[in-house]
Amino acid sequence: MKNLKTIILSSVFTLTAATAFAEPYRIGVLTDMSGMNYDLSGQGSVVAAQMAVEDFGGKLLGEGIEVIVGDHQNKPDIGSTLARTWIDEQNVVAVVDVPTSSVAMAVQEITRQKDTAFLISTAGSSALTAEACSASTAQWTWDTYALANGTGRALTQGGAKKWYFITVDYTFGHALEADTTQAVTAAGGEVIGSVRHPRETTDFSSYILQAQASGADVIALANSSGDTMTALKQMQEFGITEAGQKVAGMLLFLTDVQGVGLDIAQDLTLTTAFYWDMDDATREWSARYSERMGGKKPTMVHAGVYSSVMNYLKAAEAAGQAKSGSKVMEAMRGMDINDFFNRNAYLREDGRVVHDMFLVRVKKPSESTSEGDLYEVLATIPGKEAFASLENSTCPLVKK
């Protein structure tokens, strides 16, 4: 499956067969089925969407529901073409997940034009709900502002004042560095330098040496998935933490921590929207997910996909229609959004779903009692503190 090159896998999962008289509503999971984001999203996002449709009952407004999946290959042109084709030809009423912020930005232009629901779980650029916001979008799981505000503020307030960034050179990395810089300076710290690298870099040595020589208290990795794991492994080889500098992985998923191992990731502080072992509700859903995924634990993306699809279906029922994404989002803004994933949640007019976030520490190997026992929850960050306020929003949908 990981090497799959097929652009569209139609009818990956069908709960109710289409009749001769009515085409089923389709949920299109647009994800990474062949690249660096596969483990943190990929097939797990497909399964999470399937679970939501199943739990909802398999019908929407009396019609069947299908989940289909497309591999955007982390390319904006492929992602936007797939989204347009799905909406025009396959009765897709919601596009879901979408790793890679540059792809999400391109897809959002299509869903805006078509007034189709766009449920973002993996892409995290805060621009998606700022100047690029859309009335048919819900950015569900996280964004760069929330990660920066959690990890950046916590480390700076803990005494790590001087920061240096190793940043992936595309939309997401730029947004994460900018948001973290704002959080660090607001907490009394300063950014003393940065360097940018291309996606899927295999040799970080020159970037690490520059960061090491800067004398920064914190070397912040404003990248994700494979890039973050490669950088963390190579930073251990350079003895960064042994020499006294802290390393901040600004975006770390559970699969990233598992990928590098606790020996390397131990004691890293990070911000997440979800951890499978937080309480009975998260454990119950995660156990059902793991049963279908060969024992794998869900990331915050997978939990976010399930929650976004489930709440979309509820809102479409409440709106009495599924075709107009903006009307479904309007109905959702009047709903109570609380489930195993969302705590104290609501959908704002800019498309941001505001919910609690969590500051966690990666456990030492000696503290972990099982393969998935990776985090200690340090603090709950209330949604109103975690996400940017609307006061200075550049979203044109926000009334001033």
Salt bridges, closest charged atoms under 4 A:
GLU23 OE2 - ARG26 NH1 2.68
ASP39 OD2 - LYS2 NZ 3.84
GLU54 OE1 - ARG292 NH1 2.66
ASP55 OD2 - ARG288 NH2 2.76
GLU66 OE1 - ARG26 NE 2.75
ASP88 OD1 - LYS114 NZ 2.99
GLU109 OE2 - ARG112 NH2 2.59
ASP143 OD2 - ARG352 NH1 3.21
ASP169 OD1 - HIS174 NE2 2.69
ASP267 OD1 - ARG361 NH1 2.81
ASP267 OD2 - LYS364 NZ 2.51
ASP277 OD1 - ARG283 NH1 3.02
ASP279 OD2 - ARG343 NH2 2.88
ASP280 OD1 - ARG283 NH2 3.03
GLU284 OE2 - ARG288 NE 3.27
ASP350 OD2 - ARG348 NH2 2.88
GLU367 OE1 - ARG361 NH2 2.97
ASP373 OD1 - LYS363 NZ 2.62
GLU376 OE1 - ARG361 NH2 2.87
